[in-house]
Amino acid sequence: MMEELAHHILDVARNSLEAGATRVEITVEEDPASDVMRFSVIDNGSGMPPHVLRQLTNPFFTTKTGKKVGLGLPFLQAAVERCGGNLEIKSEVGRGTTVVATFPYYCWDRPPLGDIPRTIVSLLVGNGHLDLRYRHIYNGHSYELDTREIRSRLKGISLDTPEVLIWLRQYLTESLSILSGGGGYEIARRAG
C-alpha cells in the first residue's frame, strides 16, 4: 500500500516512462483555504486505447508483461475514494496520458504529500534525458523546476550524475520550504 501521495506520483510517472514518454509534467497544488490537495501527471507517451483506459483501476488488469496484477492506480483510486475526492484519467493513443487526483486537503484519511524531492530525483536516475517539469502551488504561490533549463546550464553534464542529483534534491527541498513559508510543505518539516 502506498502511504504517501509522492509514492502515487512516482508510480504514475514511471508508467509514463514505460509508455515511452520523453516529457512529463507534474503539478502539485496545495490550497488549504479551499480545502483542496491535487496532483496531476501529464505525459507525451504512447497513450492508451479506450478499452485499456476503462480497466486501469481494476487490480487484476495490467498492461505489463510478466505481471498478473497492477495495483498502483487501484490503490490511488481507493485513497481518493476514502476521502470523497476524484480521480480523472484521460488518454489518447499517440498523444499521451493525463492523471489528476483531487483530495480534500483536511481529510484525515488523505495520505501525506511525502518526499517530493526524492520522487523527482528518483525519476531522473537513469533518465537524465527526460524533460521533466515540476510545478508546486501553495496558497496561490508557485515554484517551478524544468529540467530543460537546468540541462542548458549544466553544459553537457548529465542530470543523473550523482552530484547533480544530490544538489537537485537539496535545491527542491529548500525551494519548497520557502514556498510554503517553512510550514506548509510537509516534507520540509521531516527532512531537517
Secondary structure as GFF3:
##gff-version 3
##sequence-region A 1 192
A	DSSP	alpha_helix	5	18	.	.	.	ID=ss1
A	DSSP	beta_strand	23	31	.	.	.	ID=ss2
A	DSSP	three_ten_helix	32	34	.	.	.	ID=ss3
A	DSSP	beta_strand	36	43	.	.	.	ID=ss4
A	DSSP	alpha_helix	50	53	.	.	.	ID=ss5
A	DSSP	alpha_helix	72	83	.	.	.	ID=ss6
A	DSSP	beta_strand	86	92	.	.	.	ID=ss7
A	DSSP	beta_strand	96	104	.	.	.	ID=ss8
A	DSSP	alpha_helix	116	124	.	.	.	ID=ss9
A	DSSP	beta_strand	131	138	.	.	.	ID=ss10
A	DSSP	beta_strand	141	146	.	.	.	ID=ss11
A	DSSP	alpha_helix	147	154	.	.	.	ID=ss12
A	DSSP	alpha_helix	162	179	.	.	.	ID=ss13
A	DSSP	alpha_helix	186	191	.	.	.	ID=ss14
###
